[in-house]
Amino acid sequence: MLVETWMTAPPAICDFIGYGTLDADLWFLGLEESTGERPLRTAWSFEFETSVREKWTPVMDARDACEALLDQYWLSNGYSTVWKYMAKLARGLLETAHDWNDMARARSYVIEVLGRDSENTLLGELLPLPAHHKYDWPARYREWYPDRETYGAIEHPRRIRMWRDLIRHHAPRFVCCYGTGVEDDQWDRYRSLFDGVDWIALASGRVLKAERGPTTMYLLPFLGQGQLRLTDLHAVICDAHPDLLPACPPLTASPTSASPGIPFALFEEIIDGLGLQKRELTRFTKYWGPLVRAAQGSISRFGVAVSRASICPACTRILTMRFVARERRTVRSPRNSTSPRAKWIFWKRLRCLPSA
């Protein structure tokens, strides 16, 4: 009987741990690393990516690693949105910062602190190979594993054992695992890192917590793509530091671009919910005025309803997203746009919102 044999990825790739330091107090763990904007670079390919990673040590400094991959995220806003939420969590958990939700400070934290080998975070993944999306399986990877299913069957058990041993040996103070997966299958894998412990739900109802010795582990929704809410971040930070924060997380973005008559909390929540980065924020606010004028009555009534219900700013996000999703069909694209691409970016974001 003919038995096919397959090589596995080089040890430097399949045993890669992550960015930062193993001595960190805060570890982040996701499913797999994204290639981000690297595929947009003309000199980039999966062959190039893997040839660089074959020379890496198990733990790398994020800036050194990304520079080798032609990804100079510190020169632009090209870093992953996931990192923005990591920075907010890190500032709340490690620095007990009251302004943990400040977007400008989160960006500074991403550039200067997150994943650096001299700082206090570790960014890791359950699976070792970076991917553009979950259905991506390039020819380079097929040299090592015939398909994604085989890859997962081989690497998931091995990497779970690896991470379980690392957590037991280094005993970080916090481990934040993110991404629920299909029918919570990813959370099930995370739970296997902490066998035999009781999991409890935090205040937001969407985050689980367990403790073992000096380590507290949190299971969160994916950090981005509209899956995470501010109430989830707030629940984690309040659980770790119950005397730190008020009932509602602070909203620190500048209100100067909010339109008159619109609750600023709604304006800020829409921006945060859309996941806009600074390069898109000015375009968004340019269109915000026409958007408001086109549906002023409905927005005003919605704002009054929120105020009468005494809903805190952190809790308005899902209501706001549903409201905008409902109104988007009746609002025409602004006619005063001078940039078709800017207009496309805004409406593409708007169409990605969940249905009411």
N, C-alpha and C positions, 0 to 999 in steps of 0.2 A: 504494500500500500504506500502510495506516495504521500509524504507528509511535508507540507510547506513550512519552511522556517523563515523567520523574519528577524532582522537586526532590530535592536532598540536604539533609541537616541544615544549619542555620546554621553558619558557620565557627567561631564560638566553641564550638560543641558538637562538631563532627566533628574539629576540630583540638585539642581539649583533651588535655593531656598527663597531668596528674595532680596529686597533693598533695605538697607539700614544696618541694624546691629542686633545680634541675638541677645545681647544684654539689655535690650530696651524694655521699658515698663509696659508699653502698649504695642500689641501685635494686631495687624489686620490680615484677614485671610479670606480670599475670594476663590472663585472656581478656576479661572485661568486669566492670564494677562492678555490684554488687548494690544494689538499693534498700533492703535490710535491713528494718528495722522501720518505715520511713517510710510504707508503705501503711496502717499502723494509725492514723496521725494523721488526724483528721477533716478537716483543712484541706488535706490532701495529694492531689494527682492527678498524672498524667504531664504534663498541661498546665502545672500549677504548677511541676513539676520542670524542664521544659524552658525555661519562661519565666525561671526563675532562672539556669539555666546559660547562657542566651544573653548574659548580662551578665558572664560570667566572663572572666578572663585565662587564657592557656594553662596556667599553673601557679598553683595556689591553696594557701593555708594550709588544712589539713584542718579545723581548728576553725571558721574563718571560713566555709568552704564549707558544712559540715554545719549550722551555726547558721542560715544562710540557707535551708537545706532543712528546717528544723524538726526537726533530728536532733541534739539536745544529748547526745551520747554520753558526755560527761565527767560528767554528772549521774547516770548509772546504769551498768548493765552492758549497755546496749543496743548496743554496738559489735559489729562482725563478729568471729566466732571467728577468721577469717583474720588479723585484726589482732593477736590474742593470739600467734599463732605468728610473725608478723612481728617482734613485739617481742622474743620469745625469740631469734630469729636475730640481730636488730640488736644486742642486748646482748652476745651471744657474739662476733659478727664485728667490731663497732665498739668495744665497751668491754672486750673480752676478759674478760668477767665469768665467774668460776667458778660463780656461782649463776644462770646464764642460764635455767635451767628453773624458777626461782621464780615461781609464778603471781601472787603479790601484786606483785612488782616488775615483772612483765610488764604488769599492769593499769596501774600507775603510769606505765610507759613509754608505753603507748598514749595515755593522757590528756595527758601533759605533753610528749612528744617526737615520737612517730610522726607523720610527715606534716606537721610544722610548718615554716613557711618559714624559720625561724631555726635549724633543726637540721640533721641530716645524713642524711636519708632522702628518697626519692622513691617514691611509690606510683602506679604507672601501669597501664594496661590496653591490650591489643592493639586492642580495639574501643571506640568512643567512647560508645555509648548505654548507660545503665544499664538493667538488666532485673531483674525479680522472679525469674524462672527462665528456663531456656534455651528453653522453649516459648512464652514470653510475647512477644506482638507487638501492642502496644496500637494503638488507632486513631490516636493522635498520631504514632506512628512510620510508619504506613502512608501518611501524607501525604508522607513523604520517600522511603520505600522500600516497594515493594508487599508484600514478605514478607522473612522472615529470610534466606532463601537469597540473594536479590538483594542484600540489605544486606551479607552476608558476602563475596559475589563482588566487590562494589565496594570495600568498606572494608578487607578483609584485605590485599590487595596494597599499597594506598596507605599504610596504617598501618605495615606492615612496613618499607616504604621510609623512613617518617618515623622509626621507632624505630632503624633501622640508622644513619641519619644522625646522630641524637641521641647514640647510644652512641659513634660514631666521633669526634664533635666534642667531647663532654664527658668521655669516657674515665673513667667511674666505676670505683672500685676493685672493686666487686662488683655483679653483676646476678643476682638470684635470680628465675627464671621458674618459675611453679607451675601445675600442672594438666596432666595428660597428654592429656586428650581421648579421643575414640573411636579405638581402635587407634593411639594415640600421635600422632594427627594434629596435636594442639596442640603437642606437643614438636617435630614437624617444622617448624612455623611458627617456633618459637623458634630452632631450629637455623639457619634461614635468616638470622637476624640476625648469625650468626657463620659465614659461608660459608668453606669451605676450611680448617677447623681440625679437629683430632682430638679426639674426645670419649672420655673415659674414665669408667668406673664407680667410684664411691667405695665405702667399706667396707660400707655397708648394702645395696649391690646395687640400690638403687632411686633413686639420684641420679647424674646425669651432670655432668661438669665439662669445660670448655674454657677456654683462655687465649688472649688476643690482646693483645699489648703490656701495658699496665698493668691491663687488665680481666680479671677471672676471672668466668666465667658458670656458674651452676649451674641444672640442670633438676631440679625437685622434683615429687612428687605434689601434688595440690591440698592447700592448707593448711586442712584441716578435713574435716568429714563422714566422719570415720573413715578417711580415705585416707592421712594422714600418720602416721608413727611417730616416736617419740623418737629411734630409731636413725638416722633420716634427718637430723634436726636435728643430732644429735651428729656424724654423718659430715661435714657441711658445716663445722661450727665447728672440728672437729679438723683438717680439711684446711687451713683457713685459718691455724689457730694450733696446730700439732701439739704444742707443749710446754705448752699451756694446761691441758688437761683430763685427768682420770684415765680409766681404761678404760671406766668407766660414768658417764653423766651424773648429777649430784647430784639427789636427790629431796628437796625442801625444804618440801613441804607439812606442816602440823602433823599428827602421828600421833595426836592425842588422841581422835579419833572412830573410829579403827580398832578393830575388835572383837578381843577376846583370842583367841589361837590362830590368827589370820590374819596371814600375812606382810604387813607394812605396804607393801612394794613392790607387792603385788598390789592392795591397797586403793587406793593412789595411782594405779596404772596404770589401774584400772577408772574412777576419777573422770576422769582425763585422757582416756581413750579415749571416754568418753561425751560429752566436750566440755561438761561442766557448768560453768555460771557461778556466781558466789557466791550469787545469789538462789535457785539450785536446789540448791546444795551442802548446806545445812542440811536440806532435805527429803530429799535422798538419804541422808544419814547417819542420819536418823530411821528410814528403812526398812532400812538395812543390817543392823541387829541381827536383826530377824525373818527377813531373807533368809538370813543366816548360820545361824541356828538351824534353818531349814527344810532346809538342805542341808549341815549341819556336817561330816558324815563325808566327803562328796565333796570339799568344799573343803580339809579337812585333808589328805586323801590327795594332792590336787593340789599343795598347798603343799610337802609332803614331796618329791614328785617333782621340783618345781622346785629345791628346795634340794639334793637329791642330784645333780641335773644341773649344779649350779653355774651356773645361768643368771643373768646379770646383770639388774638391775631393768629396764633399758631393753629387754631382749630378751623379757621376760615378757608384753609387751602383747598380742601376737597370740595367745599361748597362753591368756591370761586371757580375752580376748574370745571365743575359741572355747568355753572352759569355761562362761562365763556363758550364752552362746547355747544350749549343750547343756542346762544346768540350768534354764533359764527355764521350760520346759514343766512341770517338776515342782514349782515353787515358787509357792504361792498369794500373791496380793497381801496385804500386812499388814492385819490387821483393826482395828488401833488407830489408823488414820488419821483425823484430824479435818478433813482438807482433800481432798475428792474431786479437785480440780484438781491439787494437789500429787502425789497418787497417780497421776493420769493422766499427768503430765509424766514421772515416773520410769519407768513401764512403757512409755510410748511410746518413751523413749530406749532401753530395754532391748530392745524389739522391733526396733529399727533396727540392732542388732548383726549382724555377718555370721554366717552359719550355720557350724556346725562342719564 
